[in-house]
């Protein structure tokens, strides 16, 4: 008799266990008012890099450090850029002064000085010609050496060149600058401004700032290392708000809408519910990822959803497996009955 009672109890227990399993599975997929979803936690990750090449001078943050939006996280050595900026400023000042002088015209003092230089060159040329003409017959007669005559001939050439230069300079001052010269001076000034602006921009780009508030995940550049433009120096993740990348079947897709609330749980914190909301529903079907479902389920087409979850205490980590329910109406979910909401 006792054996029969024990046997009956075992049968009843097995039946209850089978029913519990069936109801759990059926509840995940067919429960009224909710759609089961599972996947992994993700967050916005930003690879930070310099726009210019250079040697890393400072990197005040390390892996695991928290950074705020706009915080300086690395700088490049700028000694070369500072020197280039000084040269560019000097060229800009010279170009501006040159243009101002051309646009204002030449002063009377400059013209008087050029006229005096021209007269001196004219007198020097006359003397050189006289000397040359006096020595030429003697050279032809063989009365003087070739080297002596060559000195007079060279002196005449130098005097002629100085005369032409002085005459040209005086003529330029007396007639004033040409429009072509003014245009060239303006172009020089614009080039100088552009070069200075380029260097100033490079100096700005030598300072690397975090565009988001978050945590440093990866440090890829060390102090003293020479980096190229676009090479990752740090990777920062915004983990104050994360999301679950999950998938829903085509059968459940019509129940899921943007803005619907969701309750998410993790193995790491099984007694907490993290409240989130649906912020993205893919319009393209895809096969179930290998790490989400069984081999039989992989051949089924699903739709990716994104459930954004506040994470003020940074308990949810990138890559962490998670699952839960999208609340499609006001009906309670299975998760609600077994866990308490996470602290906000």
Secondary structure, DSSP 4 states (H G I P E B T S, - for coil): -HHHHHHHHHHHHHHHHHHHHHHHHHHHHH-TTEEEEEEEEEEEEEEEE-SS-EEEEE----TT-EE-TT-EEEEE--HHHHHHHHHHHHHHHHHHHHHHHHHH---HHHHHHHHHHHHHHHHHHHHHHHHHHHHHHHHHHT-S-HHHHHHHHHHHHHHHHHHHHHHHHHHHHHH---HHHHHHHHHHHHHHHHHHHHHHHHHHHTEEE-SS-EEEEEE---TT-EE-TT-EEEEEEEEEEEEEEEEEEHHHHTT--TT-EEEEEESTTTTEEEEEEEEEEEEEEEEPPTTTS-TTGGGSEEEEEEEEEE-TT--S-TT-EEEEEEESSSSPPTGGGT-EEPP-
